[in-house]
Amino acid sequence: MPATHSPMPARAWIVRLARVCWERKTLSIIVIVASVSTILLAALTPLITRQAVNDAIAGDTTHLPLLACGLLLIALFDFIGNYVRRGYAGELSLWVQHTLRSRAFDSIQKLDGAGQDALRTGQVISRTNSDLQQVHTLLQMCPVPLAVLTYYVAGIAVMLWMSPSMTLIVICVLAALAITALRARRRVFAQTGLASDRLAHMTEHMREVLEQISVVKSCVAELRETRWLDGQSRQMVRVRIGAAISQAMPGATMLALPVIGQIVLLCYGGWSVMNGRIDLGTFVAFASFLAMLTGPTRVLASFLVIAQRTQASVERVFALIDTRSRMEDGTESVEGQIIGLDVEKMSFHYDNGNRILNEISFSIHAGETVAVVGASGSGKSTLLMLLARFYDPTSGGVWLNTTTGQQNIRDLKLTALRRRVGVVFEDAFLFAGTVAENIAYGHPQATQDDIRRAADAAGARRPTPAYCAS
């Protein structure tokens, strides 16, 4: 699994994330409907204001109570819509985060031995925690672009109907916003991706140091490790400062553009009213539209910066989900009782090309105890990994002899094979929990008697209560 990567096309990660959101159709539809309907009604506010101003200037106040009631109803619906939108968007973001985390964990567990060798624990922890938190934050804000774009479309349509020349000013502001966001995208992505990779590397090294703290102390390496951590942390701070600086200019520009547009619109609109090109109600409506655009545009600017920063996180998560085992699973089950095992001219080398085993052949019958003797690095552990098919031999093969015949382990389902062929690894490890839970890890339905027999068979002759309590 590579530590770094190139950005996907701009649409690819958005489309893929949207597909995951759409798996929760009900939540997605509620968020979309609440966002669009609320904004469409809010877009009517300047039109009502325009009518009220023109009626007041004409001395006709008969419609003012009705117009005021309309504004109150829009405000009430806006409150309800925002409540629904925020609540369900938060729920949707949590479910999507859960889905992505589950799929990433599932992909990791299905990797073969070579995939596990290439896996860096720090990268996995970083991607399934900090990166997914970035995705959660982005999805909480997912109604923002939908609402703002709806308001842009509805507002521009109404403004074109009222005054095409003044609408051109608004369109120029929106175009400048789009150009600013696009130009900032690649730099922000690069800085954010580099920061995430450095954090993952530091997390991996800290995990190794903490797991082997006794080795660090015995080698009097505490000061060296502290200096290394300080250096890595300083580098990450510099990268994050660079990311903050790269986000500052486009963010400030996107906040300033609507204000500049409002100034231009006020000047041109005032001149148009003075020369009779538009009525005062239209001018007030345009000013209201642009004022209403300023707030959402500020939020959209923040969303775009977050989206650019989150793109690296989304792609890192999807890269983890897309990691696949190069070893194909079999389709057969183990038939009958296993009575032996044959290894015929089996050779194996790792991806680096070093040959570990060379045409090994032997047979083992049920009930036999066989010792494999060799120097460190001679391939003893690798041989066991091949028997349980964590790796596939480079040449030759392994066959199970059963009461119904002989089966190549390549043809067997991995779950079926590993239920019948157990491997005890030389590295000591205990999951958090009791000793009894660790003994029964491969057989969760085991009874207390089963656990006692397994402990006795392993030579763990401690008092029975200790199995359950420690």
VOGU-3710 file (C-alpha; in Angstrom, 3 decimals, decimal comma):
1> mpathspmpa> 0,000/0,000/0,000  1,792/3,120/-1,129  2,332/5,891/1,321  1,666/8,612/-1,204  -0,617/8,911/-4,190  -1,707/11,244/-6,954  -5,065/12,981/-6,805  -8,054/11,433/-8,537  -9,838/13,430/-11,220  -11,875/16,189/-9,578
11> rawivrlarv> -15,178/14,379/-10,084  -14,089/10,821/-9,290  -13,872/11,038/-5,507  -17,016/13,188/-5,301  -19,027/10,726/-7,407  -17,788/7,745/-5,430  -18,533/9,391/-2,087  -21,977/10,379/-3,373  -22,660/6,729/-4,265  -21,874/5,685/-0,702
21> cwerktlsii> -24,236/8,403/0,552  -26,943/7,200/-1,840  -26,849/3,766/-0,197  -28,841/5,549/2,529  -31,512/6,672/0,072  -34,090/7,850/2,608  -31,634/10,068/4,469  -30,165/11,397/1,220  -33,591/12,263/-0,202  -34,645/14,037/3,005
31> vivasvstil> -31,450/16,124/2,996  -31,833/17,009/-0,704  -35,531/17,902/-0,472  -35,055/19,950/2,709  -32,118/21,846/1,206  -33,689/22,607/-2,178  -37,205/23,450/-0,984  -35,959/25,763/1,774  -33,723/27,705/-0,589  -36,351/27,963/-3,333
41> laaltplitr> -38,755/29,557/-0,876  -36,023/31,838/0,484  -35,371/33,030/-3,083  -38,897/34,485/-3,108  -38,069/36,909/-0,286  -36,462/39,618/-2,473  -39,418/39,417/-4,896  -41,866/40,006/-2,057  -39,690/42,887/-0,862  -39,653/44,345/-4,392
51> qavndaiagd> -43,445/44,239/-4,584  -43,801/45,823/-1,142  -41,420/48,694/-1,997  -43,099/49,442/-5,329  -46,560/49,330/-3,732  -45,448/51,663/-0,952  -43,997/54,160/-3,427  -47,247/54,011/-5,418  -49,220/54,623/-2,223  -50,963/51,231/-2,366
61> tthlpllacg> -50,738/49,438/1,007  -53,594/46,974/0,552  -51,266/44,041/-0,116  -48,764/44,769/2,668  -50,414/42,479/5,306  -50,485/39,612/2,818  -46,856/40,205/1,848  -45,843/40,357/5,522  -47,603/37,038/6,198  -45,756/35,549/3,232
71> lllialfdfi> -42,412/36,614/4,697  -43,356/35,119/8,077  -44,336/31,804/6,485  -41,055/31,691/4,542  -39,116/32,356/7,768  -41,010/29,571/9,570  -40,445/27,087/6,747  -36,777/28,126/6,606  -36,410/27,311/10,328  -38,038/23,894/9,932
81> gnyvrrgyag> -36,054/23,109/6,777  -32,726/24,053/8,372  -33,515/21,927/11,431  -34,354/18,887/9,290  -31,413/19,452/6,953  -28,808/19,760/9,703  -30,122/16,839/11,739  -30,391/14,358/8,892  -27,134/15,502/7,281  -25,378/14,737/10,574
91> elslwvqhtl> -26,993/11,293/10,723  -26,077/10,594/7,091  -22,441/11,583/7,668  -22,174/9,209/10,640  -23,605/6,267/8,684  -21,271/6,933/5,735  -18,314/7,112/8,114  -19,414/3,775/9,610  -19,748/2,200/6,145  -16,305/3,346/4,990
101> rsrafdsiqk> -14,635/2,204/8,214  -16,286/-1,235/7,983  -15,265/-1,669/4,332  -11,692/-0,607/5,037  -11,448/-3,083/7,933  -12,976/-5,826/5,776  -10,434/-5,189/2,977  -7,521/-5,362/5,414  -8,661/-8,705/6,827  -8,933/-10,248/3,350
111> ldgagqdalr> -5,346/-9,442/2,353  -2,949/-12,298/1,661  0,469/-12,583/3,275  2,161/-10,321/0,725  -0,503/-7,677/1,229  -0,113/-7,879/5,000  3,660/-7,517/4,640  3,190/-4,286/2,665  0,632/-2,943/5,131  1,808/-0,220/7,487
121> tgqvisrtns> -0,166/-0,124/10,715  0,326/3,619/11,134  -1,189/4,256/7,709  -4,207/2,105/8,556  -4,780/3,826/11,904  -4,449/7,261/10,316  -6,843/6,445/7,481  -9,520/4,794/9,610  -9,477/7,514/12,275  -8,245/11,003/11,360
131> dlqqvhtllq> -9,025/10,693/7,634  -12,533/9,373/8,286  -13,125/12,195/10,755  -12,340/14,628/7,932  -14,898/12,823/5,755  -17,475/13,079/8,557  -16,879/16,838/8,860  -17,264/17,303/5,109  -20,487/15,307/4,891  -22,014/17,257/7,762
141> mcpvplavlt> -21,692/20,275/5,485  -22,899/18,460/2,359  -26,199/20,429/2,195  -24,192/23,663/1,887  -23,119/23,411/-1,777  -26,503/22,000/-2,767  -28,351/24,843/-1,052  -26,020/27,550/-2,348  -26,070/26,248/-5,927  -29,870/26,046/-5,807
151> yyvagiavml> -29,980/29,624/-4,589  -27,571/30,709/-7,336  -29,672/29,085/-10,066  -33,006/30,344/-8,725  -31,617/33,794/-7,956  -29,948/34,235/-11,330  -33,111/33,126/-13,133  -35,182/35,732/-11,268  -32,515/38,422/-11,656  -32,285/37,821/-15,406
161> wmspsmtliv> -36,027/38,374/-15,590  -35,715/41,667/-13,676  -32,486/43,111/-15,178  -29,997/41,219/-17,399  -27,333/43,946/-17,115  -27,259/43,861/-13,307  -27,319/40,060/-13,369  -24,061/40,141/-15,329  -22,322/41,627/-12,266  -23,473/38,708/-10,110
171> icvlaalait> -22,392/36,163/-12,742  -18,910/37,733/-12,895  -18,598/37,400/-9,106  -19,616/33,726/-9,257  -17,155/33,047/-12,095  -14,336/34,635/-10,084  -15,254/32,424/-7,109  -15,123/29,286/-9,267  -11,736/30,211/-10,773  -10,258/30,900/-7,321
181> alrarrrvfa> -11,446/27,543/-5,977  -10,113/25,584/-8,963  -6,691/27,240/-8,873  -6,279/26,484/-5,173  -7,310/22,824/-5,452  -4,045/21,124/-6,433  -1,790/22,982/-3,999  -4,102/22,429/-1,038  -4,406/18,729/-1,946  -0,632/18,259/-2,115
191> qtglasdrla> 0,024/19,965/1,227  -2,785/18,121/3,013  -1,813/14,721/1,607  1,809/15,223/2,681  0,710/16,164/6,211  -1,482/13,045/6,464  1,346/10,782/5,284  3,796/12,277/7,792  1,280/11,793/10,602  0,793/8,151/9,595
201> hmtehmrevl> 4,572/7,564/9,500  4,997/9,113/12,943  2,093/7,073/14,344  3,634/3,855/13,011  7,026/4,579/14,570  5,481/5,552/17,919  3,522/2,289/17,955  6,722/0,301/17,377  8,588/2,173/20,126  5,786/1,716/22,655
211> eqisvvkscv> 5,427/-1,989/21,848  9,184/-2,544/22,287  9,840/-0,001/25,024  11,963/-2,514/26,949  14,322/-2,812/23,956  14,545/0,976/23,699  15,449/1,234/27,387  17,963/-1,615/27,280  19,745/0,118/24,391  19,632/3,479/26,215
221> aelretrwld> 17,884/4,932/23,148  15,283/7,067/24,932  16,970/10,374/24,054  17,451/9,327/20,420  13,794/8,372/20,059  12,683/11,612/21,728  14,835/13,631/19,325  13,450/11,681/16,367  9,880/12,375/17,475  10,679/16,060/17,997
231> gqsrqmvrvr> 12,168/16,306/14,496  9,231/14,531/12,868  6,740/16,643/14,797  8,492/19,846/13,712  8,405/18,721/10,080  4,687/17,990/10,355  4,076/21,414/11,918  5,899/23,058/8,994  3,839/21,085/6,487  0,589/21,974/8,247
241> igaaisqamp> 1,611/25,644/8,365  2,224/25,447/4,616  -1,228/23,909/4,162  -2,794/26,689/6,250  -1,010/29,348/4,195  -2,081/27,708/0,926  -5,693/27,823/2,147  -5,523/31,389/3,470  -5,307/33,274/0,176  -8,120/31,500/-1,714
251> gatmlalpvi> -10,282/31,569/1,414  -9,797/35,310/1,897  -10,345/35,952/-1,818  -13,621/34,023/-1,861  -14,823/36,003/1,148  -13,887/39,350/-0,415  -15,382/38,793/-3,882  -19,085/38,989/-2,845  -18,399/42,236/-0,968  -16,706/43,725/-4,040
261> gqivllcygg> -19,642/42,587/-6,162  -22,062/44,220/-3,751  -20,198/47,535/-3,979  -20,252/47,428/-7,800  -23,922/46,460/-7,796  -24,865/49,292/-5,450  -23,036/51,830/-7,607  -24,469/50,580/-10,899  -27,921/49,980/-9,429  -28,076/53,457/-7,919
271> wsvmngridl> -27,087/54,976/-11,265  -29,742/52,856/-13,041  -32,464/54,026/-10,622  -31,423/57,666/-11,048  -31,656/57,310/-14,834  -34,953/55,418/-14,786  -33,536/52,153/-16,155  -35,001/50,161/-13,256  -37,484/50,935/-10,493  -36,517/51,256/-6,845
281> gtfvafasfl> -38,156/47,942/-5,934  -35,972/46,077/-8,442  -32,865/47,773/-7,070  -33,814/46,789/-3,504  -34,528/43,219/-4,677  -31,086/42,982/-6,315  -29,403/44,356/-3,209  -31,325/41,801/-1,128  -30,322/38,958/-3,463  -26,658/39,856/-3,264
291> amltgptrvl> -26,837/40,382/0,504  -28,440/36,956/0,841  -25,715/35,507/-1,375  -22,938/36,920/0,801  -23,643/34,703/3,833  -24,053/31,416/1,913  -21,041/32,291/-0,232  -18,897/32,691/2,870  -20,063/29,277/4,057  -19,465/27,861/0,567
301> asflviaqrt> -15,944/29,304/0,600  -15,267/27,515/3,883  -16,809/24,332/2,472  -14,607/24,462/-0,642  -11,475/24,849/1,480  -12,579/21,909/3,662  -13,426/19,880/0,538  -9,981/20,504/-0,950  -8,385/19,484/2,329  -10,649/16,453/2,660
311> qasvervfal> -10,008/15,183/-0,871  -6,673/13,727/0,208  -8,363/11,989/3,154  -11,179/10,572/1,004  -8,747/9,198/-1,561  -6,543/7,637/1,118  -9,590/5,876/2,593  -10,735/4,621/-0,815  -7,188/3,449/-1,606  -7,329/1,322/1,546
321> idtrsrmedg> -10,774/-0,037/0,635  -9,571/-0,861/-2,895  -6,603/-2,896/-1,638  -7,127/-6,439/-2,885  -5,488/-9,780/-2,254  -3,519/-11,155/-5,196  -4,405/-14,684/-4,077  -7,646/-16,105/-5,465  -9,944/-17,900/-3,049  -10,909/-21,480/-3,828
331> tesvegqiig> -14,425/-22,831/-4,234  -14,297/-26,257/-2,555  -14,846/-27,349/1,039  -12,732/-29,906/2,890  -14,466/-33,237/2,330  -14,197/-35,968/4,946  -11,599/-36,282/7,693  -8,012/-35,150/7,121  -5,680/-38,146/7,275  -2,500/-36,556/5,988
341> ldvekmsfhy> -0,752/-33,838/4,056  1,598/-33,994/1,046  4,042/-31,306/-0,074  5,487/-31,937/-3,549  8,475/-30,050/-4,975  7,337/-26,806/-3,369  9,444/-23,687/-3,931  8,797/-20,172/-2,711  10,325/-16,721/-2,858  9,089/-13,381/-1,560
351> dngnrilnei> 8,452/-10,370/-3,769  12,042/-9,204/-3,315  13,173/-12,282/-5,269  15,005/-14,085/-2,445  14,305/-17,818/-2,715  13,362/-19,190/0,701  12,302/-22,769/-0,115  13,575/-24,857/-3,009  11,652/-27,962/-4,152  10,655/-29,165/-0,685
361> sfsihagetv> 8,825/-32,525/-0,610  7,481/-34,465/2,378  4,390/-36,272/3,662  2,766/-36,121/7,099  0,181/-38,599/8,367  -2,506/-37,903/10,930  -1,168/-38,219/14,472  2,473/-37,706/13,501  4,722/-35,095/15,086  7,307/-33,636/12,730
371> avvgasgsgk> 10,060/-31,194/13,683  11,384/-28,767/11,073  14,916/-27,743/12,021  16,927/-24,946/10,486  18,821/-21,751/11,090  17,050/-18,444/11,597  15,672/-17,235/8,269  15,809/-20,670/6,646  12,051/-20,717/5,976  10,519/-22,637/8,893
381> stllmllarf> 7,818/-20,042/9,598  7,291/-19,495/5,881  6,624/-23,215/5,451  3,823/-23,066/8,040  2,373/-19,965/6,381  2,285/-21,835/3,070  0,463/-24,803/4,626  -2,286/-22,460/5,860  -2,160/-20,617/2,507  -1,184/-17,183/3,688
391> ydptsggvwl> 1,046/-17,331/0,612  0,940/-19,448/-2,538  4,022/-21,468/-3,560  6,049/-20,165/-6,485  6,023/-23,716/-7,834  4,862/-27,111/-6,638  1,916/-27,514/-4,324  0,326/-28,708/-1,102  -2,369/-31,408/-0,972  -4,643/-32,482/1,851
401> ntttgqqnir> -5,290/-36,200/2,072  -8,815/-36,897/3,328  -10,982/-39,961/3,714  -12,643/-39,062/0,394  -9,494/-38,380/-1,644  -6,838/-35,727/-2,221  -7,472/-31,970/-2,526  -5,122/-29,172/-3,614  -5,295/-26,396/-1,022  -5,511/-23,843/-3,869
411> dlkltalrrr> -8,951/-25,284/-4,673  -10,237/-24,940/-1,108  -12,071/-21,982/0,367  -9,688/-20,171/2,692  -12,189/-20,232/5,550  -12,707/-23,997/5,126  -8,952/-24,658/5,006  -8,083/-22,563/8,055  -10,847/-24,136/10,125  -9,122/-27,495/9,591
421> vgvvfedafl> -5,451/-26,457/9,484  -4,276/-24,404/12,462  -1,062/-22,399/12,721  0,494/-21,243/15,994  2,761/-18,261/15,404  6,010/-17,717/17,269  5,172/-14,099/18,169  3,431/-13,864/21,550  0,269/-11,766/21,502  -2,793/-11,413/23,719
431> fagtvaenia> -5,985/-9,568/22,859  -7,446/-7,314/25,533  -9,679/-9,486/27,711  -9,394/-12,612/29,824  -7,089/-15,548/29,180  -10,176/-17,685/28,553  -11,334/-15,316/25,814  -7,912/-15,499/24,173  -7,888/-19,309/24,296  -11,365/-19,443/22,744
441> yghpqatqdd> -10,675/-16,752/20,123  -10,756/-19,210/17,227  -13,820/-20,979/18,646  -16,109/-18,404/20,337  -18,691/-21,100/21,204  -16,184/-23,099/23,274  -17,383/-24,205/26,717  -15,361/-23,874/29,912  -14,465/-27,567/29,635  -13,178/-26,998/26,092
451> irraadaaga> -11,050/-24,098/27,327  -9,622/-26,182/30,192  -8,711/-29,045/27,849  -7,052/-26,635/25,408  -5,079/-25,004/28,215  -3,960/-28,391/29,548  -2,948/-29,522/26,060  -0,839/-26,372/25,714  0,820/-26,972/29,083  -0,779/-23,915/30,671
461> rrptpaycas> -1,481/-25,652/33,997  -2,638/-22,648/35,972  -5,695/-22,846/38,268  -8,953/-22,842/36,331  -10,274/-19,492/37,717  -7,235/-17,730/36,250  -8,366/-18,668/32,740  -11,563/-16,753/33,240  -10,394/-13,798/35,287  -7,003/-12,721/33,973
//
